Amino acid sequence: MPSAVTVISSQTLTLLSSQTLLVLGCVLLGAVLASCTTSPNGRVNNLGNNLAANLAAERDAWHAQRLRTLTAEDGWLTLVGLDFLPEGETTIGSSPSATFRYEGCSKPIVGTFAVTGAQVQFTPADGTAIVCTPDDRGTPTVVRSGPVSFTLVRRNGRLALRVRDNESEIRTTFSGIALFAYDPLCVVEASVHAAKPSETIAITNVTGFVEETPVAARLRFVLQGEQCEFVATVGANDRLFVVFGDATNGTETYGGGRFLDIPAPVDGKTVIDFNRATNPPCSFTAFATCPLPPAGNRVSIAVHAGERVPR
């Protein structure tokens, strides 16, 4: 195992997004479903079935890529700690004498974090001190030691070290995520209504911490005959992000709800594909601080689409 300690300025995490053709495909599917004849058992015939099969194959390809990213180095399956930093000095390393001990570190004492008010410095055991940046102030500082990395973050209003270990048992024993069968009726068109200026919503995370989060838009749609309205926040690359809950939570799906990555609106419309609903990171590890669905984003129906409870 290498003994060098590396301090870098960023940790690149791949953010998955739907295929750019998904919106077009789903709109076409909606038109086909509206115009095709159906068989006595209610299944769409001919072109509708073919298009649904193509979208199902696209979903499977997307999910394969999601699993590759999830299991990659520094992915969510490597998260093994969230250590809040006290005022003063904190040591990290493999030694029992380290304040925060992780056996995978390449040195007994990798270095020392020193917190003075709002400023954090890291001094390697054999190097010069640097001023650290938390993730809410720019590109976060990352300290690496062997397979273990420490990222300076701010969680629940406090400074902390997000700890990852590329040799974590969760990652090395991961066996995949089961999916519900693809359901074209769980692909719905939504009207997008812009948020009011400076509008926020109180989002509670799994630790009980409540934070006011800017609202990006409200999405109105019909799912299984039920009128729904979801509050969306800002996602990656101008997309929308939704945390939602449904009647499957806690049994067939993760109890804390699931995530949706939704295409940016076009002419006031977007497409929500529940077949791409994903489990939040806290379904894999106890050290993530995932948001829970706000009350308005919980539906009474069972959404049998997307990811099931992780194995």
PEDA-V20460 format. One record per residue. RES is the residue in three letters. PHI is phi in whole degrees, 0 to 359 (none if undefined). Layout:
res phi
RES PHI
RES PHI
This chain:
res phi
MET none
PRO 296
SER 257
ALA 287
VAL 255
THR 248
VAL 250
ILE 236
SER 266
SER 207
GLN 229
THR 273
LEU 247
THR 285
LEU 260
LEU 279
SER 221
SER 291
GLN 296
THR 295
LEU 276
LEU 299
VAL 301
LEU 299
GLY 298
CYS 290
VAL 296
LEU 297
LEU 298
GLY 299
ALA 294
VAL 294
LEU 299
ALA 284
SER 253
CYS 284
THR 282
THR 240
SER 279
PRO 304
ASN 273
GLY 89
ARG 275
VAL 286
ASN 267
ASN 53
LEU 301
GLY 301
ASN 295
ASN 296
LEU 294
ALA 298
ALA 295
ASN 295
LEU 291
ALA 296
ALA 295
GLU 295
ARG 298
ASP 295
ALA 294
TRP 299
HIS 290
ALA 299
GLN 291
ARG 301
LEU 293
ARG 297
THR 291
LEU 299
THR 267
ALA 287
GLU 302
ASP 67
GLY 283
TRP 297
LEU 286
THR 265
LEU 288
VAL 234
GLY 194
LEU 221
ASP 253
PHE 282
LEU 272
PRO 278
GLU 297
GLY 100
GLU 260
THR 223
THR 259
ILE 230
GLY 160
SER 269
SER 286
PRO 301
SER 276
ALA 291
THR 301
PHE 244
ARG 258
TYR 227
GLU 296
GLY 284
CYS 298
SER 278
LYS 225
PRO 303
ILE 232
VAL 285
GLY 170
THR 228
PHE 266
ALA 238
VAL 255
THR 231
GLY 63
ALA 268
GLN 260
VAL 234
GLN 240
PHE 240
THR 241
PRO 299
ALA 301
ASP 231
GLY 213
THR 257
ALA 295
ILE 232
VAL 277
CYS 262
THR 243
PRO 282
ASP 291
ASP 270
ARG 240
GLY 140
THR 291
PRO 288
THR 282
VAL 235
VAL 250
ARG 245
SER 212
GLY 62
PRO 280
VAL 261
SER 226
PHE 236
THR 247
LEU 281
VAL 228
ARG 242
ARG 230
ASN 54
GLY 80
ARG 236
LEU 284
ALA 210
LEU 254
ARG 273
VAL 252
ARG 238
ASP 225
ASN 292
GLU 253
SER 296
GLU 296
ILE 300
ARG 287
THR 288
THR 251
PHE 299
SER 241
GLY 104
ILE 227
ALA 286
LEU 243
PHE 290
ALA 300
TYR 299
ASP 234
PRO 297
LEU 284
CYS 264
VAL 252
VAL 233
GLU 272
ALA 235
SER 275
VAL 252
HIS 243
ALA 298
ALA 287
LYS 290
PRO 305
SER 63
GLU 289
THR 230
ILE 224
ALA 282
ILE 249
THR 261
ASN 263
VAL 294
THR 270
GLY 95
PHE 285
VAL 251
GLU 225
GLU 284
THR 242
PRO 300
VAL 271
ALA 270
ALA 190
ARG 244
LEU 248
ARG 245
PHE 200
VAL 242
LEU 230
GLN 52
GLY 82
GLU 260
GLN 286
CYS 231
GLU 220
PHE 253
VAL 269
ALA 249
THR 252
VAL 288
GLY 257
ALA 280
ASN 55
ASP 68
ARG 276
LEU 248
PHE 234
VAL 227
VAL 252
PHE 229
GLY 235
ASP 210
ALA 290
THR 274
ASN 298
GLY 90
THR 236
GLU 273
THR 231
TYR 301
GLY 296
GLY 271
GLY 91
ARG 224
PHE 255
LEU 230
ASP 257
ILE 243
PRO 301
ALA 301
PRO 292
VAL 232
ASP 53
GLY 77
LYS 230
THR 211
VAL 239
ILE 255
ASP 250
PHE 291
ASN 294
ARG 251
ALA 293
THR 241
ASN 287
PRO 287
PRO 304
CYS 289
SER 282
PHE 254
THR 218
ALA 278
PHE 254
ALA 264
THR 240
CYS 285
PRO 286
LEU 262
PRO 295
PRO 294
ALA 306
GLY 291
ASN 264
ARG 255
VAL 248
SER 278
ILE 276
ALA 265
VAL 264
HIS 273
ALA 206
GLY 87
GLU 281
ARG 269
VAL 302
PRO 301
ARG 292
